[in-house]
């Protein structure tokens, strides 16, 4: 079984980078404000100044080279920008990236940034799997994760109050496989002509309502009855 | 099979297919996301494996019967994530970093000693060239030594004075950032079949050699070596490691062996990464030493020398002796 991942193109990736840049910028502004306030304090306490220096070294490294690496390793392949755009860095076999891969793909920016990312843009545009130079060397991909809403396949809302008594009993009314055939009919009834569609609905609703021990619904209520039955069954599973 | 039924036949609609299977797909997705964030019980792992196999089968059916639907897209995504969760090699995190430091980095280092030799040769050639040029012809300093260094030496002091009195923390972080950037470039230029890596190593050696001899001639030999003693060994070692990593990449391009160049590059890239994972923290440490200790007159040259050489020696000893086991 070949698995396929949707790779992300240039646009979302550039946007994600922009989001990260904005976040970093805000962090820096806040950091500078903090530093200017705390700097005087730190100078008073000599022992703390080494800690302050250490913090500054770490902060600069993190915002420069460490930002992407730290987020990708600890955040399952997502920086905040990538998360916002539904992107994720994965190894080419689909597994999450590790420290080594992330380090390589990000350190290779060293040849891309001075050239205005031109090599990266070209590589993303030309490579079949949309890989930047860093991705090619690290063996990584940037994939796009979509949000799929499976509830659109739910049976048409069958909360018809007239058939509320079906709730909780539908599981006993349908034998294995019947649910699917019934749902199949409801899915595809629009393809049928009006007469056979009404006849099938009437037959099904008569048979099933007999099982439920209730009188067959009127002709125009046959389909709402079936919808309610399917919905109650799906709910009860 | 119980309430789920025997599964939709090919003719049935995508809606019935999704309704019949959705519960197990969503359970699979939930288990997969828990693989990343926490732990699973043994039963859950078995359930994950079973659900993955079913989902893979469902995906095959969806591809054939309902290509392009949301159902297929969803299944494709969930199955790929489950595959990644099931077949990943190891968990990441702190444990992986420790394994990298203990086993993988020294092993990669030892496996690519020729690349290290090459890096050392270019750096040493630059050092010797710069030193010789300035020693033989003081005018060469005009070309090889940066003007601010020349001005400072002419005035009888090192250019580092005043460097760190202002804001040591920021100076240190600027140094760290620059050094990591330079090392990243040395590594990345391995993609130019090693030419860029070789040139950068040579050019940096040239600069260092020329500055050293220029300081010596200016009567500042003591202060100069006192300045570089603390951070120099570690910084040069990390730079050499980055050069080694660059030549490892270049090796994949020059001689990919039986592999396509892209595959060889990805394989060697992983090796190179292990070297970089050592070089980058060492550079940060060296920058800290440079900012805090190197320019501080309160520490004597002996203290700096012992600290610097000790750190360098520890690094090399670790790389040469560590990693009895080959990674993976």
Boltz contact constraints between the chains, C-beta under 6 A:
constraints:
  - contact:
      token1: [A, 1]
      token2: [B, 56]
      max_distance: 6.0
  - contact:
      token1: [A, 1]
      token2: [B, 60]
      max_distance: 6.0
  - contact:
      token1: [A, 3]
      token2: [B, 79]
      max_distance: 6.0
  - contact:
      token1: [A, 3]
      token2: [B, 80]
      max_distance: 6.0
  - contact:
      token1: [A, 3]
      token2: [B, 83]
      max_distance: 6.0
  - contact:
      token1: [A, 4]
      token2: [B, 76]
      max_distance: 6.0
  - contact:
      token1: [A, 5]
      token2: [B, 80]
      max_distance: 6.0
  - contact:
      token1: [A, 52]
      token2: [B, 169]
      max_distance: 6.0
  - contact:
      token1: [A, 53]
      token2: [B, 168]
      max_distance: 6.0
  - contact:
      token1: [A, 53]
      token2: [B, 169]
      max_distance: 6.0
  - contact:
      token1: [A, 53]
      token2: [B, 172]
      max_distance: 6.0
  - contact:
      token1: [A, 56]
      token2: [B, 169]
      max_distance: 6.0
  - contact:
      token1: [A, 56]
      token2: [B, 170]
      max_distance: 6.0
  - contact:
      token1: [A, 56]
      token2: [B, 173]
      max_distance: 6.0
  - contact:
      token1: [A, 57]
      token2: [B, 172]
      max_distance: 6.0
  - contact:
      token1: [A, 57]
      token2: [B, 173]
      max_distance: 6.0
  - contact:
      token1: [A, 57]
      token2: [B, 176]
      max_distance: 6.0
  - contact:
      token1: [A, 57]
      token2: [B, 288]
      max_distance: 6.0
  - contact:
      token1: [A, 60]
      token2: [B, 173]
      max_distance: 6.0
  - contact:
      token1: [A, 60]
      token2: [B, 177]
      max_distance: 6.0
  - contact:
      token1: [A, 61]
      token2: [B, 176]
      max_distance: 6.0
  - contact:
      token1: [A, 61]
      token2: [B, 284]
      max_distance: 6.0
  - contact:
      token1: [A, 64]
      token2: [B, 177]
      max_distance: 6.0
  - contact:
      token1: [A, 65]
      token2: [B, 180]
      max_distance: 6.0
  - contact:
      token1: [A, 76]
      token2: [B, 36]
      max_distance: 6.0
  - contact:
      token1: [A, 94]
      token2: [B, 80]
      max_distance: 6.0
  - contact:
      token1: [A, 94]
      token2: [B, 83]
      max_distance: 6.0
  - contact:
      token1: [A, 94]
      token2: [B, 84]
      max_distance: 6.0
  - contact:
      token1: [A, 95]
      token2: [B, 84]
      max_distance: 6.0
  - contact:
      token1: [A, 95]
      token2: [B, 88]
      max_distance: 6.0
  - contact:
      token1: [A, 98]
      token2: [B, 92]
      max_distance: 6.0
  - contact:
      token1: [A, 98]
      token2: [B, 96]
      max_distance: 6.0
  - contact:
      token1: [A, 99]
      token2: [B, 97]
      max_distance: 6.0
  - contact:
      token1: [A, 100]
      token2: [B, 270]
      max_distance: 6.0
  - contact:
      token1: [A, 100]
      token2: [B, 273]
      max_distance: 6.0
  - contact:
      token1: [A, 100]
      token2: [B, 274]
      max_distance: 6.0
  - contact:
      token1: [A, 103]
      token2: [B, 273]
      max_distance: 6.0
  - contact:
      token1: [A, 103]
      token2: [B, 276]
      max_distance: 6.0
  - contact:
      token1: [A, 103]
      token2: [B, 277]
      max_distance: 6.0
  - contact:
      token1: [A, 104]
      token2: [B, 269]
      max_distance: 6.0
  - contact:
      token1: [A, 104]
      token2: [B, 273]
      max_distance: 6.0
  - contact:
      token1: [A, 107]
      token2: [B, 184]
      max_distance: 6.0
  - contact:
      token1: [A, 107]
      token2: [B, 187]
      max_distance: 6.0
  - contact:
      token1: [A, 107]
      token2: [B, 276]
      max_distance: 6.0
  - contact:
      token1: [A, 108]
      token2: [B, 188]
      max_distance: 6.0
  - contact:
      token1: [A, 110]
      token2: [B, 184]
      max_distance: 6.0
  - contact:
      token1: [A, 110]
      token2: [B, 185]
      max_distance: 6.0
  - contact:
      token1: [A, 110]
      token2: [B, 188]
      max_distance: 6.0
  - contact:
      token1: [A, 111]
      token2: [B, 188]
      max_distance: 6.0
  - contact:
      token1: [A, 137]
      token2: [B, 265]
      max_distance: 6.0
  - contact:
      token1: [A, 137]
      token2: [B, 269]
      max_distance: 6.0
  - contact:
      token1: [A, 138]
      token2: [B, 269]
      max_distance: 6.0
  - contact:
      token1: [A, 139]
      token2: [B, 266]
      max_distance: 6.0
  - contact:
      token1: [A, 148]
      token2: [B, 70]
      max_distance: 6.0
  - contact:
      token1: [A, 148]
      token2: [B, 73]
      max_distance: 6.0
  - contact:
      token1: [A, 148]
      token2: [B, 74]
      max_distance: 6.0
  - contact:
      token1: [A, 150]
      token2: [B, 18]
      max_distance: 6.0
  - contact:
      token1: [A, 150]
      token2: [B, 22]
      max_distance: 6.0
  - contact:
      token1: [A, 153]
      token2: [B, 15]
      max_distance: 6.0
  - contact:
      token1: [A, 153]
      token2: [B, 18]
      max_distance: 6.0
  - contact:
      token1: [A, 176]
      token2: [B, 5]
      max_distance: 6.0
  - contact:
      token1: [A, 177]
      token2: [B, 5]
      max_distance: 6.0
  - contact:
      token1: [A, 177]
      token2: [B, 6]
      max_distance: 6.0
  - contact:
      token1: [A, 180]
      token2: [B, 5]
      max_distance: 6.0
  - contact:
      token1: [A, 180]
      token2: [B, 8]
      max_distance: 6.0
  - contact:
      token1: [A, 180]
      token2: [B, 16]
      max_distance: 6.0
  - contact:
      token1: [A, 180]
      token2: [B, 20]
      max_distance: 6.0
  - contact:
      token1: [A, 183]
      token2: [B, 16]
      max_distance: 6.0
  - contact:
      token1: [A, 183]
      token2: [B, 19]
      max_distance: 6.0
  - contact:
      token1: [A, 184]
      token2: [B, 12]
      max_distance: 6.0
  - contact:
      token1: [A, 184]
      token2: [B, 13]
      max_distance: 6.0
  - contact:
      token1: [A, 184]
      token2: [B, 16]
      max_distance: 6.0
  - contact:
      token1: [A, 187]
      token2: [B, 13]
      max_distance: 6.0
  - contact:
      token1: [A, 187]
      token2: [B, 15]
      max_distance: 6.0
  - contact:
      token1: [A, 188]
      token2: [B, 13]
      max_distance: 6.0
  - contact:
      token1: [A, 234]
      token2: [B, 19]
      max_distance: 6.0
  - contact:
      token1: [A, 237]
      token2: [B, 3]
      max_distance: 6.0
